[in-house]
Amino acid sequence: MVRENNWGRWGEDDERGTLNLLTDDVVLDAARSCRTGKVYRLSLPLARTGVPLAAYRGGPQRLSLLTERDNLLAVAGVPDEDGACEDVLILPSHSVTHIDALCHAYHEGTFYNGFPASEFEPYAGAKRLGIEKLAGFAGRGVLLDLAGFLGVRWLESDHLVGAAELADCAQAQGVEIRAGDVVLLRTGWQDRFLEEVARGETPGHAQPGIGVEAARYLAERDIAALGADNSGIEPIPFPAGQPLAVHIEMLIRRGTPLIENMMLRELAADGCHEFLFVLGALPVPGATGSPVNPIAIG
């Protein structure tokens, strides 16, 4: 029997969604995915330029709080030639490489597990499903290198990835998608973006991504989380008549966190399709998402 959603599956008060699949035994088994011990950083720099940024969100900004010229630690007895430097970071929660909390998107006035979107308050944030509920998590990671599978550097900007392509890619790579997996999709769009920026060009807005059929294919396999190297997992602009369809299917119906703007080129270049995946989000109470630096251990 295929579930239409996961509401109530882990209780009417559940706020972790498919991360509930990451039991201690599942994580221990995931650790056995390591073969080389190589550590991969899967995030882009938290920069103001040269990285994908949504214009309405603005970019991250780093400001100096303390420098060697301030010597504000003198009151603590620190001599002039010693001290510390510190920063202030100002950034949107959905900046560059980030994870969406389950309170990020709503459909027909409702979040995951039936919680009302009206509970989200401008100052207090989310009463339920805030990013702090996801905490840190680890599991078996699976990379589906769609661009590599199709023999191209990147998918064209209007490419809508279907369920059959995901299944064929997994089979060609010799990987099986299991319950509790963290599935990462490489479209190659990130590589295209960075190359165009390096040439001084302005990258286009359109991006490839998976359609709702592909999202359901993954949801039916009980994955724990889903990430991609594009800005929204699904195509931009959205397919006609399907605005936010993948976010609705995964975040709201299934309770599956989404990780966006990931850097997956090195994993693909090494042919590392199975690995231990580790992610920690900033535990900001009531926040709708968090910048992250996911790690893969091959």
Contacts in CASP RR format, 6 or more apart in sequence:
PFRMAT RR
TARGET T0000
AUTHOR 0000-0000-0000
METHOD contacts of the structure
MODEL  1
MVRENNWGRWGEDDERGTLNLLTDDVVLDAARSCRTGKVYRLSLPLARTG
VPLAAYRGGPQRLSLLTERDNLLAVAGVPDEDGACEDVLILPSHSVTHID
ALCHAYHEGTFYNGFPASEFEPYAGAKRLGIEKLAGFAGRGVLLDLAGFL
GVRWLESDHLVGAAELADCAQAQGVEIRAGDVVLLRTGWQDRFLEEVARG
ETPGHAQPGIGVEAARYLAERDIAALGADNSGIEPIPFPAGQPLAVHIEM
LIRRGTPLIENMMLRELAADGCHEFLFVLGALPVPGATGSPVNPIAIG
2 220 0 8 1.000
3 9 0 8 1.000
3 220 0 8 1.000
4 253 0 8 1.000
5 253 0 8 1.000
5 254 0 8 1.000
6 17 0 8 1.000
6 18 0 8 1.000
6 112 0 8 1.000
6 113 0 8 1.000
6 253 0 8 1.000
6 254 0 8 1.000
6 255 0 8 1.000
7 112 0 8 1.000
7 113 0 8 1.000
7 114 0 8 1.000
7 253 0 8 1.000
8 14 0 8 1.000
8 113 0 8 1.000
9 17 0 8 1.000
9 20 0 8 1.000
10 16 0 8 1.000
10 17 0 8 1.000
10 20 0 8 1.000
11 113 0 8 1.000
12 113 0 8 1.000
13 113 0 8 1.000
14 20 0 8 1.000
14 113 0 8 1.000
15 102 0 8 1.000
15 113 0 8 1.000
15 128 0 8 1.000
15 129 0 8 1.000
15 130 0 8 1.000
15 133 0 8 1.000
16 133 0 8 1.000
16 134 0 8 1.000
17 102 0 8 1.000
17 112 0 8 1.000
17 113 0 8 1.000
17 254 0 8 1.000
17 255 0 8 1.000
17 256 0 8 1.000
18 180 0 8 1.000
18 222 0 8 1.000
18 223 0 8 1.000
18 224 0 8 1.000
18 225 0 8 1.000
18 254 0 8 1.000
18 255 0 8 1.000
18 256 0 8 1.000
18 257 0 8 1.000
19 134 0 8 1.000
19 137 0 8 1.000
19 224 0 8 1.000
19 225 0 8 1.000
19 257 0 8 1.000
21 179 0 8 1.000
21 180 0 8 1.000
21 222 0 8 1.000
21 224 0 8 1.000
22 137 0 8 1.000
22 138 0 8 1.000
22 139 0 8 1.000
22 180 0 8 1.000
22 224 0 8 1.000
26 139 0 8 1.000
26 140 0 8 1.000
26 180 0 8 1.000
27 138 0 8 1.000
27 139 0 8 1.000
29 140 0 8 1.000
30 138 0 8 1.000
30 139 0 8 1.000
30 140 0 8 1.000
30 141 0 8 1.000
30 276 0 8 1.000
30 277 0 8 1.000
31 276 0 8 1.000
33 140 0 8 1.000
33 141 0 8 1.000
33 274 0 8 1.000
33 275 0 8 1.000
33 276 0 8 1.000
33 298 0 8 1.000
34 275 0 8 1.000
34 276 0 8 1.000
34 297 0 8 1.000
34 298 0 8 1.000
35 298 0 8 1.000
36 272 0 8 1.000
36 298 0 8 1.000
37 297 0 8 1.000
37 298 0 8 1.000
38 270 0 8 1.000
38 272 0 8 1.000
38 297 0 8 1.000
38 298 0 8 1.000
39 295 0 8 1.000
39 296 0 8 1.000
39 297 0 8 1.000
39 298 0 8 1.000
40 266 0 8 1.000
40 267 0 8 1.000
40 272 0 8 1.000
40 275 0 8 1.000
40 295 0 8 1.000
40 296 0 8 1.000
40 297 0 8 1.000
40 298 0 8 1.000
41 263 0 8 1.000
41 293 0 8 1.000
41 294 0 8 1.000
41 295 0 8 1.000
42 97 0 8 1.000
42 184 0 8 1.000
42 262 0 8 1.000
42 263 0 8 1.000
42 264 0 8 1.000
42 267 0 8 1.000
42 293 0 8 1.000
42 294 0 8 1.000
42 295 0 8 1.000
42 296 0 8 1.000
43 96 0 8 1.000
43 97 0 8 1.000
43 262 0 8 1.000
43 263 0 8 1.000
43 291 0 8 1.000
43 292 0 8 1.000
43 293 0 8 1.000
43 294 0 8 1.000
44 51 0 8 1.000
44 52 0 8 1.000
44 96 0 8 1.000
44 97 0 8 1.000
44 190 0 8 1.000
44 261 0 8 1.000
44 263 0 8 1.000
45 51 0 8 1.000
45 96 0 8 1.000
46 60 0 8 1.000
46 62 0 8 1.000
46 89 0 8 1.000
46 91 0 8 1.000
46 95 0 8 1.000
46 96 0 8 1.000
46 291 0 8 1.000
47 60 0 8 1.000
47 96 0 8 1.000
48 59 0 8 1.000
48 60 0 8 1.000
48 61 0 8 1.000
50 194 0 8 1.000
50 197 0 8 1.000
51 96 0 8 1.000
51 261 0 8 1.000
52 96 0 8 1.000
52 190 0 8 1.000
52 193 0 8 1.000
52 203 0 8 1.000
52 231 0 8 1.000
52 261 0 8 1.000
53 59 0 8 1.000
53 95 0 8 1.000
53 96 0 8 1.000
54 94 0 8 1.000
54 231 0 8 1.000
57 92 0 8 1.000
57 94 0 8 1.000
57 95 0 8 1.000
58 92 0 8 1.000
58 95 0 8 1.000
59 91 0 8 1.000
59 92 0 8 1.000
59 95 0 8 1.000
60 89 0 8 1.000
60 90 0 8 1.000
60 91 0 8 1.000
60 92 0 8 1.000
60 95 0 8 1.000
60 96 0 8 1.000
60 291 0 8 1.000
61 89 0 8 1.000
61 90 0 8 1.000
61 91 0 8 1.000
62 87 0 8 1.000
62 88 0 8 1.000
62 89 0 8 1.000
63 87 0 8 1.000
63 88 0 8 1.000
63 89 0 8 1.000
63 90 0 8 1.000
64 85 0 8 1.000
64 86 0 8 1.000
64 87 0 8 1.000
64 88 0 8 1.000
65 86 0 8 1.000
65 87 0 8 1.000
65 88 0 8 1.000
66 72 0 8 1.000
66 84 0 8 1.000
66 85 0 8 1.000
66 86 0 8 1.000
67 85 0 8 1.000
68 83 0 8 1.000
68 85 0 8 1.000
71 78 0 8 1.000
71 80 0 8 1.000
71 83 0 8 1.000
73 82 0 8 1.000
73 83 0 8 1.000
73 84 0 8 1.000
74 80 0 8 1.000
91 291 0 8 1.000
93 131 0 8 1.000
93 284 0 8 1.000
93 287 0 8 1.000
93 288 0 8 1.000
93 289 0 8 1.000
93 290 0 8 1.000
93 291 0 8 1.000
94 100 0 8 1.000
94 104 0 8 1.000
94 260 0 8 1.000
94 288 0 8 1.000
94 289 0 8 1.000
95 291 0 8 1.000
96 261 0 8 1.000
96 291 0 8 1.000
97 259 0 8 1.000
97 260 0 8 1.000
97 261 0 8 1.000
97 262 0 8 1.000
97 263 0 8 1.000
97 291 0 8 1.000
97 292 0 8 1.000
97 293 0 8 1.000
97 294 0 8 1.000
98 259 0 8 1.000
98 260 0 8 1.000
98 261 0 8 1.000
98 289 0 8 1.000
98 290 0 8 1.000
98 291 0 8 1.000
98 292 0 8 1.000
99 131 0 8 1.000
99 134 0 8 1.000
99 225 0 8 1.000
99 257 0 8 1.000
99 258 0 8 1.000
99 259 0 8 1.000
99 260 0 8 1.000
99 279 0 8 1.000
99 281 0 8 1.000
99 289 0 8 1.000
99 290 0 8 1.000
99 292 0 8 1.000
100 247 0 8 1.000
100 251 0 8 1.000
100 257 0 8 1.000
100 258 0 8 1.000
100 259 0 8 1.000
100 260 0 8 1.000
100 288 0 8 1.000
100 289 0 8 1.000
101 126 0 8 1.000
101 129 0 8 1.000
101 130 0 8 1.000
101 131 0 8 1.000
101 133 0 8 1.000
101 134 0 8 1.000
101 257 0 8 1.000
101 281 0 8 1.000
101 286 0 8 1.000
101 287 0 8 1.000
101 288 0 8 1.000
101 289 0 8 1.000
101 290 0 8 1.000
102 111 0 8 1.000
102 112 0 8 1.000
102 113 0 8 1.000
102 129 0 8 1.000
102 130 0 8 1.000
102 133 0 8 1.000
102 134 0 8 1.000
102 251 0 8 1.000
102 252 0 8 1.000
102 255 0 8 1.000
102 257 0 8 1.000
103 111 0 8 1.000
103 112 0 8 1.000
103 115 0 8 1.000
103 120 0 8 1.000
103 126 0 8 1.000
103 128 0 8 1.000
103 129 0 8 1.000
103 130 0 8 1.000
103 286 0 8 1.000
103 288 0 8 1.000
104 247 0 8 1.000
104 251 0 8 1.000
104 258 0 8 1.000
104 288 0 8 1.000
104 289 0 8 1.000
105 111 0 8 1.000
105 244 0 8 1.000
105 247 0 8 1.000
105 248 0 8 1.000
105 251 0 8 1.000
105 252 0 8 1.000
106 117 0 8 1.000
106 252 0 8 1.000
107 244 0 8 1.000
107 248 0 8 1.000
107 252 0 8 1.000
109 116 0 8 1.000
109 117 0 8 1.000
109 118 0 8 1.000
110 116 0 8 1.000
110 117 0 8 1.000
110 252 0 8 1.000
111 117 0 8 1.000
111 128 0 8 1.000
111 129 0 8 1.000
111 252 0 8 1.000
112 129 0 8 1.000
112 251 0 8 1.000
112 252 0 8 1.000
112 253 0 8 1.000
112 254 0 8 1.000
112 255 0 8 1.000
113 129 0 8 1.000
113 255 0 8 1.000
115 128 0 8 1.000
115 129 0 8 1.000
119 126 0 8 1.000
119 127 0 8 1.000
119 128 0 8 1.000
120 126 0 8 1.000
120 127 0 8 1.000
121 127 0 8 1.000
124 286 0 8 1.000
125 286 0 8 1.000
125 287 0 8 1.000
125 288 0 8 1.000
126 286 0 8 1.000
126 287 0 8 1.000
126 288 0 8 1.000
127 286 0 8 1.000
130 285 0 8 1.000
130 286 0 8 1.000
130 287 0 8 1.000
130 288 0 8 1.000
130 289 0 8 1.000
131 281 0 8 1.000
131 282 0 8 1.000
131 283 0 8 1.000
131 284 0 8 1.000
131 286 0 8 1.000
131 287 0 8 1.000
131 288 0 8 1.000
131 289 0 8 1.000
131 290 0 8 1.000
132 283 0 8 1.000
132 284 0 8 1.000
132 285 0 8 1.000
132 286 0 8 1.000
132 287 0 8 1.000
134 257 0 8 1.000
134 281 0 8 1.000
135 280 0 8 1.000
135 281 0 8 1.000
135 283 0 8 1.000
136 279 0 8 1.000
136 280 0 8 1.000
136 281 0 8 1.000
137 224 0 8 1.000
137 225 0 8 1.000
137 278 0 8 1.000
137 279 0 8 1.000
137 280 0 8 1.000
138 276 0 8 1.000
138 277 0 8 1.000
138 278 0 8 1.000
138 279 0 8 1.000
139 180 0 8 1.000
139 181 0 8 1.000
139 182 0 8 1.000
139 224 0 8 1.000
139 276 0 8 1.000
139 277 0 8 1.000
139 278 0 8 1.000
140 178 0 8 1.000
140 180 0 8 1.000
140 181 0 8 1.000
140 182 0 8 1.000
140 274 0 8 1.000
140 275 0 8 1.000
140 276 0 8 1.000
140 277 0 8 1.000
141 181 0 8 1.000
141 182 0 8 1.000
141 183 0 8 1.000
141 184 0 8 1.000
141 274 0 8 1.000
141 275 0 8 1.000
141 276 0 8 1.000
141 277 0 8 1.000
141 296 0 8 1.000
142 170 0 8 1.000
142 175 0 8 1.000
142 177 0 8 1.000
142 181 0 8 1.000
142 182 0 8 1.000
142 183 0 8 1.000
142 184 0 8 1.000
142 273 0 8 1.000
142 274 0 8 1.000
143 173 0 8 1.000
143 184 0 8 1.000
143 186 0 8 1.000
143 264 0 8 1.000
143 267 0 8 1.000
143 268 0 8 1.000
143 271 0 8 1.000
143 272 0 8 1.000
143 273 0 8 1.000
143 274 0 8 1.000
143 275 0 8 1.000
144 166 0 8 1.000
144 169 0 8 1.000
144 170 0 8 1.000
144 173 0 8 1.000
144 175 0 8 1.000
144 183 0 8 1.000
144 184 0 8 1.000
144 185 0 8 1.000
144 186 0 8 1.000
144 273 0 8 1.000
145 169 0 8 1.000
145 173 0 8 1.000
145 186 0 8 1.000
145 264 0 8 1.000
145 267 0 8 1.000
145 268 0 8 1.000
145 271 0 8 1.000
145 273 0 8 1.000
146 155 0 8 1.000
146 161 0 8 1.000
146 165 0 8 1.000
146 166 0 8 1.000
146 169 0 8 1.000
146 185 0 8 1.000
146 186 0 8 1.000
146 187 0 8 1.000
146 188 0 8 1.000
147 153 0 8 1.000
147 154 0 8 1.000
147 155 0 8 1.000
147 186 0 8 1.000
147 187 0 8 1.000
147 188 0 8 1.000
147 191 0 8 1.000
147 268 0 8 1.000
148 186 0 8 1.000
148 268 0 8 1.000
149 165 0 8 1.000
149 168 0 8 1.000
149 169 0 8 1.000
149 172 0 8 1.000
149 173 0 8 1.000
150 165 0 8 1.000
153 188 0 8 1.000
153 191 0 8 1.000
153 192 0 8 1.000
154 187 0 8 1.000
154 188 0 8 1.000
154 189 0 8 1.000
154 191 0 8 1.000
154 192 0 8 1.000
154 208 0 8 1.000
155 161 0 8 1.000
155 187 0 8 1.000
155 188 0 8 1.000
155 189 0 8 1.000
155 208 0 8 1.000
155 209 0 8 1.000
156 208 0 8 1.000
157 189 0 8 1.000
157 204 0 8 1.000
157 206 0 8 1.000
157 207 0 8 1.000
157 208 0 8 1.000
158 206 0 8 1.000
158 208 0 8 1.000
158 235 0 8 1.000
159 187 0 8 1.000
159 208 0 8 1.000
159 209 0 8 1.000
159 235 0 8 1.000
160 208 0 8 1.000
160 209 0 8 1.000
160 210 0 8 1.000
160 211 0 8 1.000
160 235 0 8 1.000
160 239 0 8 1.000
161 185 0 8 1.000
161 187 0 8 1.000
161 208 0 8 1.000
161 209 0 8 1.000
161 210 0 8 1.000
161 211 0 8 1.000
161 214 0 8 1.000
162 210 0 8 1.000
162 211 0 8 1.000
162 213 0 8 1.000
162 214 0 8 1.000
162 217 0 8 1.000
163 213 0 8 1.000
163 214 0 8 1.000
163 216 0 8 1.000
163 217 0 8 1.000
165 214 0 8 1.000
166 185 0 8 1.000
166 210 0 8 1.000
166 214 0 8 1.000
166 217 0 8 1.000
166 218 0 8 1.000
167 217 0 8 1.000
170 176 0 8 1.000
170 177 0 8 1.000
173 273 0 8 1.000
174 273 0 8 1.000
175 273 0 8 1.000
175 274 0 8 1.000
177 183 0 8 1.000
177 218 0 8 1.000
177 221 0 8 1.000
177 223 0 8 1.000
178 221 0 8 1.000
179 221 0 8 1.000
179 222 0 8 1.000
179 223 0 8 1.000
180 222 0 8 1.000
180 223 0 8 1.000
180 224 0 8 1.000
181 221 0 8 1.000
181 223 0 8 1.000
181 224 0 8 1.000
182 223 0 8 1.000
182 224 0 8 1.000
182 225 0 8 1.000
182 226 0 8 1.000
182 227 0 8 1.000
182 277 0 8 1.000
182 279 0 8 1.000
183 218 0 8 1.000
183 223 0 8 1.000
183 225 0 8 1.000
183 226 0 8 1.000
183 227 0 8 1.000
184 226 0 8 1.000
184 227 0 8 1.000
184 228 0 8 1.000
184 229 0 8 1.000
184 259 0 8 1.000
184 262 0 8 1.000
184 264 0 8 1.000
184 267 0 8 1.000
184 277 0 8 1.000
185 209 0 8 1.000
185 210 0 8 1.000
185 226 0 8 1.000
185 227 0 8 1.000
185 228 0 8 1.000
185 229 0 8 1.000
185 233 0 8 1.000
186 228 0 8 1.000
186 229 0 8 1.000
186 264 0 8 1.000
186 265 0 8 1.000
186 267 0 8 1.000
186 268 0 8 1.000
187 207 0 8 1.000
187 208 0 8 1.000
187 209 0 8 1.000
187 228 0 8 1.000
187 229 0 8 1.000
187 230 0 8 1.000
188 229 0 8 1.000
188 264 0 8 1.000
188 265 0 8 1.000
189 207 0 8 1.000
189 208 0 8 1.000
189 229 0 8 1.000
189 230 0 8 1.000
190 229 0 8 1.000
190 230 0 8 1.000
190 261 0 8 1.000
190 262 0 8 1.000
190 263 0 8 1.000
190 264 0 8 1.000
190 265 0 8 1.000
191 229 0 8 1.000
191 265 0 8 1.000
192 203 0 8 1.000
193 203 0 8 1.000
196 202 0 8 1.000
196 203 0 8 1.000
196 204 0 8 1.000
197 203 0 8 1.000
205 236 0 8 1.000
205 237 0 8 1.000
206 235 0 8 1.000
206 236 0 8 1.000
206 237 0 8 1.000
207 230 0 8 1.000
207 231 0 8 1.000
207 232 0 8 1.000
207 235 0 8 1.000
207 236 0 8 1.000
208 230 0 8 1.000
208 235 0 8 1.000
209 228 0 8 1.000
209 230 0 8 1.000
209 232 0 8 1.000
209 233 0 8 1.000
209 234 0 8 1.000
209 235 0 8 1.000
210 228 0 8 1.000
210 233 0 8 1.000
210 234 0 8 1.000
210 235 0 8 1.000
210 246 0 8 1.000
211 234 0 8 1.000
211 235 0 8 1.000
211 239 0 8 1.000
211 242 0 8 1.000
211 245 0 8 1.000
211 246 0 8 1.000
212 234 0 8 1.000
212 242 0 8 1.000
212 245 0 8 1.000
212 246 0 8 1.000
212 249 0 8 1.000
215 226 0 8 1.000
215 233 0 8 1.000
215 234 0 8 1.000
215 245 0 8 1.000
215 246 0 8 1.000
215 249 0 8 1.000
215 250 0 8 1.000
216 249 0 8 1.000
218 226 0 8 1.000
218 250 0 8 1.000
219 249 0 8 1.000
219 250 0 8 1.000
219 253 0 8 1.000
219 254 0 8 1.000
219 256 0 8 1.000
223 256 0 8 1.000
224 256 0 8 1.000
225 256 0 8 1.000
225 257 0 8 1.000
225 258 0 8 1.000
225 259 0 8 1.000
225 279 0 8 1.000
226 233 0 8 1.000
226 250 0 8 1.000
226 256 0 8 1.000
226 257 0 8 1.000
226 258 0 8 1.000
226 259 0 8 1.000
227 233 0 8 1.000
227 258 0 8 1.000
227 259 0 8 1.000
227 260 0 8 1.000
227 262 0 8 1.000
228 259 0 8 1.000
228 260 0 8 1.000
228 262 0 8 1.000
229 261 0 8 1.000
229 262 0 8 1.000
229 263 0 8 1.000
229 264 0 8 1.000
229 265 0 8 1.000
230 236 0 8 1.000
230 260 0 8 1.000
230 261 0 8 1.000
231 260 0 8 1.000
231 261 0 8 1.000
232 246 0 8 1.000
232 247 0 8 1.000
232 258 0 8 1.000
232 260 0 8 1.000
233 246 0 8 1.000
233 247 0 8 1.000
233 250 0 8 1.000
233 258 0 8 1.000
233 260 0 8 1.000
234 244 0 8 1.000
234 245 0 8 1.000
234 246 0 8 1.000
234 247 0 8 1.000
238 244 0 8 1.000
238 245 0 8 1.000
239 245 0 8 1.000
247 258 0 8 1.000
250 256 0 8 1.000
250 258 0 8 1.000
251 257 0 8 1.000
251 258 0 8 1.000
259 279 0 8 1.000
259 292 0 8 1.000
259 294 0 8 1.000
262 294 0 8 1.000
267 273 0 8 1.000
267 275 0 8 1.000
267 296 0 8 1.000
272 296 0 8 1.000
272 298 0 8 1.000
274 298 0 8 1.000
275 296 0 8 1.000
275 297 0 8 1.000
275 298 0 8 1.000
276 296 0 8 1.000
276 297 0 8 1.000
276 298 0 8 1.000
277 294 0 8 1.000
277 295 0 8 1.000
277 296 0 8 1.000
278 294 0 8 1.000
278 295 0 8 1.000
278 296 0 8 1.000
278 297 0 8 1.000
279 292 0 8 1.000
279 294 0 8 1.000
279 295 0 8 1.000
280 292 0 8 1.000
280 294 0 8 1.000
281 289 0 8 1.000
281 290 0 8 1.000
281 292 0 8 1.000
282 290 0 8 1.000
282 291 0 8 1.000
284 290 0 8 1.000
END
